[in-house]
């Protein structure tokens, strides 16, 4: 009965339009009041869930991404990408994929990625004769790779939701190869569509131009190295690496690129605080939900339910993927991760999936959801920049969607994609 | 050319000011936390003396940054929610539903205030390790944030009754 109250009140509040964090909190309160337990237990859980040192990495990653977004690194990355792959058929589409991947590595956020790259690349592509739907689809899909990058705050959220079953270092290492797989899939999709539509090839600017653009973009890209190297080598914790990334981003955009003004800086800080408040409150109240889910053994119930349908790991992983994808289309990334991890991680582990691999599968599913209505945040931003409707973009989305699903299936069914690098690093 | 400043009620003026101060406080808090964690790294590798207070102080401060930032998010309607179903209903009903949503959010704010007070009071005599302040400081942001959430939700409710909108205090 308690579980029914929890589920019905949560879903009812969500459908009513109550923000996710408050819907979780109110549903948990209804349930605990029915149980006759003191409400303070829930708030104690909430505050404990927010009192973890690695939790601090989230606002730092968000702030570092905002600084890079407002600090003018986007232009340098686009120049670099154009000089490297712009001469291939459909060069601007290919450049867009590479630029989104590089900026995704710097910002760790698909939303920041599509805002920064989209505002530069989409108008540029339209101006050079590319169709708006192609420009938007390439940008919104390629930007999703940001969720798998070492700077991704969603990785920290997953690590927290997994309750210490996977270290942030392992998860970051696990994301590197899938990020490359996703990028390659996107490059193939962008290339095939460019061929079929007869988009032209650009001109190779020469190796000296490539080197010049690389030197200009390199200081910005170093932030990925700082975080990856710092965490993987164990020199810094994830939180310390993220704090150093913030300080580095501030110094870089202020003194080297000289693009950061006081106004931009305050805007970046204010946006970071706003996102931090929203995301971290969600994490806090999700601890309430996780407490109740554990109390009622929801993971076991869900596992039993799935095993009634099939006991084959292939089928179970497919079902989990479908459920995660469907939830991801309705909910924000952080909400999906926080609600689904305690339920589906134990099931995935029972069928032999490593928690780090499951984290990457979860992130790709959530990323797919970001590009699917009704709550397709990156798609909405891309369409707004491209001046095109979601319906028009959806008509030609299949090659790009197919590429993402191919990447998702590879990461789901071939553990080596996610686990090779962390396993290799553990041996070194 | 004359610029007409919008006329706000006293309640709105107070809330605008609270939201702005809350935002400045949270931004400053974020900078302080970054400085503390950076100093921790500096202390460990350069001074060879890792400050023991740094981690615990940063953990207390992040509660203030987060919870006050989240409260300001309520005023700015920045919280993540599913609005797609609301779009389907007529405007008049949508307004009624939005009023209910703000009342529900205010209820959660009230629960934050009440339970934050209960929890804070229960641990007030204990000291936070390495920081030397009462444990109650960890629960104070819950009370402050809950209070702000109540005020901001009521402001949204009143705006809906009047047929106006709450203007964000910061961008």
Interface residues (C-beta under 8 A of the other chain):
Chain A: X13 X14 X15 X16 X17 X18 X19 X20 X21 X22 X23 X25 X26 X29 X39 X40 X42 X43 X44 X47 X50 X51 X52 X53 X55 X56 X59 X60 X63 X236 X239 X240 X243 X244 X246 X247 X266 X267 X269 X270 X272 X273 X274 X276 X277 X278 X280 X281 X282 X284 X330 X331 X332 X334 X335 X374 X375
Chain B: X23 X26 X27 X30 X31 X33 X34 X37 X38 X40 X41 X55 X58 X59 X62 X63 X65 X66 X67 X68 X69 X70 X71 X72 X73 X76 X78 X79 X80 X81 X82 X83 X84 X85 X86 X97 X98 X100 X101 X104 X105 X107 X108 X111 X112 X114 X115 X116 X118 X119 X138 X139 X142 X170 X171
